[in-house]
Amino acid sequence: MAPDCSSFVFPNSSRTLRKKRRLAGDETYGPVQAGNDMARAAAFLLAVAVARGRYVVLENPSGSCIFSYLKTWLEVVPGAVKCIVHRCAYSNAPAGERWLKPYKFLAYGPGSLAGNWIWRAARRCRCPNGQMKLEASGVSGTPGLSASASYPKQLGEMLVKAWQWANDHQKDDDSYTYTSDSDSEMEASASSDDQSSDPDEFNPGAWQR
Ligand SMILES: [Zn+2]
């Protein structure tokens, strides 16, 4: 699920008035109301899916504060695995015409596999240095935000394949050694072929400011 991020990202924060201590923002502002409603609906559907033993994932740009806004709901749902992937890693565009744009996935699933199925779809930027002017500073400005909003086709396909793989292997679940809530193990598996072991390192969203 990818709830509308537009009211949860920094570029709109002067109107949404979302702040660290006021994550719900200005709820008299229509887009904030709509964003909050959609986010809570997504969290509810996610909880239902997990309760029914399904694999499910919530996605937003890594700088979106939707995950913080939903924290009190999401943290009671077991099996969460967080990962960051970069749009450019799924793009066939020439170097220099790709967006680095980091997406954040919060994946869940049953059993010991939990949300770790998401790693099968996870890729990080491997663009050659100096050949990605748009990537160097991340996505900025409205044109970039709009153009990078859609998933590259390859990312969509890999997500579906990972999800299918998880379903196909559910019956063998006991053979997996993943744990659902160990940051160190998650990072270890993430860094095996990544340039960075810190999934939060690429975070152009200025929410923390
Ligand atoms: Zn890249």
Residues whose N, C-alpha, C, O or C-beta is under 5 A from the ligand:
A	BS01	ZN	C88 A89 C125 R126 C127
